[in-house]
Amino acid sequence: MKFKDIRALATVQGPARTPSEKLSRRCYSVEDMRRMAAKRLPGSIFDYIEGGGEDEVSLRRNRSSFDDWSFLPKWGSVENLDLSSTLLGGPVSMPLTLAPTGGTRLFHPEGESAVARAAFEAGVPYGLAHLSTTPMEQVSAAAPGLRRWFNIEPMADKVELQALLDRAVKAGYEALLVNVDCRAIGHRERDYRNGFTAPPSIKLKTVVEGALRPRWALGFLANDAIAFPNLDAHVPEGELSSTPDMWRTLLAGSYEPTDWDDIRDLRARWNGPIILKGVVNPNDAAIAAELGINAIQVSNHGGRQLDHMASPLDVLPDIVDRTAGRIDIIVDGGIRRGSDVVKAIALGADACSIGRPYLYGLAAAGQAGVAHVLKMFAADMIRTMMLLGVSTIQELRAEGRELIRHSSEASFRSAFPEAAEPHLPFAELKGAR
Ligand SMILES: Cc1cc2nc3c(=O)[nH]c(=O)nc-3n(C[C@H](O)[C@H](O)[C@H](O)COP(=O)(O)O)c2cc1C
């Protein structure tokens, strides 16, 4: 065989012309994007994204719980496959949101504005962190049509709280995403070991890391210093560090223990939708529904706060039962593929939310990286639903429990096929016999 014959057999690809074309050829999963981000970022900053609290049991469980649920596809026609749905009464192109993440400009100089533009183009909402490194108004200007939510801590100082809420209304934020899992800051040992502070203090380690990651270092040095402009009223400039004192420092003068009364107070002050983020206890979910809260984000903060927590996916069926359609349910933690989203919807969630996956995209390739992650999620969901035999999100939610089984149910059922109760954990069923 001559060279020209071989050439005729091979398809020769020209060079990729756009960042998104380049990503389409190199990045087939969130894990691929994660590896690209690891190559771009200094180790301590990558670890800040990656890490969890204490022994990182919550973090690992978030991921492993998805493996415990298996699909039971049904045969039949799938027509006009459609991922669109509604959340808080408004449209979403797919049941996915971008979760709030503090310090985002540490990962890419365009930070939150790039994330907002990518979210808008993909038709999904974005929750901007209280600790965002871009002012909330600038994020609004970057993507005026974006469905944007503002993330806050419940604050005891009602004067400061009202000023912040007024600012959020003026800047066009549709909903409040209120944290109920940050009474203390998680013990993130990776950060302590790395001496991680934001902005990174200039230690020999940081200089060496920066020299090894020149693209990140140039972007970092050429742009505005990292600051937390939504907190201007609270925090002395440059005084943020990931230590247990951080929260007190951040909300100096305003942090005091808060409780359900503060949630009632927020409900009275804010006319738009409120989402409580960090609910995992089914009782709390039921209380939220009674208080007129519009949605909960079932979350253990990506395993970054309390360790040894239940995984959001595992508590989802109980939460769905307790709230009985009175409240929208968003789930986050460990969601890395469209098939994970499909599992959560099948178990009764209205949507899922992602944190680290879009940060990997941002760190690897800015806005194009976030857009690529969202594109992969959409493509995954379409393929998974097609293989599962469902055409719409509504159908998936309605029929989901027939299309998915927990591993404990499967093993129990094959051992005791006469058992009628479908959803109890294996241990409980065994005990009941
Ligand atoms: C780097 C980083 C910073 C975060 N900052 C915040 C924050 O400021 N407020 C908040 O409510 N959640 C924060 N989170 C948690 C996310 O909103 C979300 O709950 C979590 O990332 C979901 O898990 P996943 O990363 O496995 O998708 C942060 C997560 C990461 C990875």
The ligand as an SDF file (V2000), in Angstrom:
LIG
                    3D

 31 33  0  0  0  0  0  0  0  0999 V2000
  -14.8090   26.5890   45.1560 C   0  0  0  0  0  0  0  0  0  0  0  0
  -16.1950   26.5200   45.7100 C   0  0  0  0  0  0  0  0  0  0  0  0
  -16.7290   27.6320   46.3480 C   0  0  0  0  0  0  0  0  0  0  0  0
  -18.0400   27.5840   46.8490 C   0  0  0  0  0  0  0  0  0  0  0  0
  -18.5810   28.7120   47.4080 N   0  0  0  0  0  0  0  0  0  0  0  0
  -19.8830   28.7070   47.8220 C   0  0  0  0  0  0  0  0  0  0  0  0
  -20.5150   29.8910   48.2970 C   0  0  0  0  0  0  0  0  0  0  0  0
  -19.9110   30.9720   48.3250 O   0  0  0  0  0  0  0  0  0  0  0  0
  -21.8140   29.8200   48.7050 N   0  0  0  0  0  0  0  0  0  0  0  0
  -22.5170   28.6470   48.6430 C   0  0  0  0  0  0  0  0  0  0  0  0
  -23.6760   28.6020   49.0190 O   0  0  0  0  0  0  0  0  0  0  0  0
  -21.9460   27.5110   48.1760 N   0  0  0  0  0  0  0  0  0  0  0  0
  -20.6620   27.5140   47.7660 C   0  0  0  0  0  0  0  0  0  0  0  0
  -20.1020   26.3700   47.2550 N   0  0  0  0  0  0  0  0  0  0  0  0
  -20.9220   25.1380   47.1780 C   0  0  0  0  0  0  0  0  0  0  0  0
  -21.6980   25.0850   45.8520 C   0  0  0  0  0  0  0  0  0  0  0  0
  -22.6720   26.0930   45.7840 O   0  0  0  0  0  0  0  0  0  0  0  0
  -22.3920   23.7270   45.6490 C   0  0  0  0  0  0  0  0  0  0  0  0
  -23.2330   23.4740   46.7510 O   0  0  0  0  0  0  0  0  0  0  0  0
  -21.4130   22.5650   45.4800 C   0  0  0  0  0  0  0  0  0  0  0  0
  -20.2690   22.9850   44.7770 O   0  0  0  0  0  0  0  0  0  0  0  0
  -22.0960   21.4290   44.7410 C   0  0  0  0  0  0  0  0  0  0  0  0
  -21.2590   20.3220   44.6550 O   0  0  0  0  0  0  0  0  0  0  0  0
  -20.3460   19.9680   43.3800 P   0  0  0  0  0  0  0  0  0  0  0  0
  -19.1860   20.9220   43.4460 O   0  0  0  0  0  0  0  0  0  0  0  0
  -19.9610   18.5590   43.6200 O   0  0  0  0  0  0  0  0  0  0  0  0
  -21.1760   20.1830   42.1440 O   0  0  0  0  0  0  0  0  0  0  0  0
  -18.7940   26.3930   46.7420 C   0  0  0  0  0  0  0  0  0  0  0  0
  -18.2360   25.2760   46.1000 C   0  0  0  0  0  0  0  0  0  0  0  0
  -16.9610   25.3300   45.5910 C   0  0  0  0  0  0  0  0  0  0  0  0
  -16.4160   24.1200   44.8880 C   0  0  0  0  0  0  0  0  0  0  0  0
  1  2  1  0
  2  3  1  0
  2 30  2  0
  3  4  2  0
  4  5  1  0
  4 28  1  0
  5  6  2  0
  6  7  1  0
  6 13  1  0
  7  8  2  0
  7  9  1  0
  9 10  1  0
 10 11  2  0
 10 12  1  0
 12 13  2  0
 13 14  1  0
 14 15  1  0
 14 28  1  0
 15 16  1  0
 16 17  1  0
 16 18  1  0
 18 19  1  0
 18 20  1  0
 20 21  1  0
 20 22  1  0
 22 23  1  0
 23 24  1  0
 24 25  2  0
 24 26  1  0
 24 27  1  0
 28 29  2  0
 29 30  1  0
 30 31  1  0
M  END
$$$$
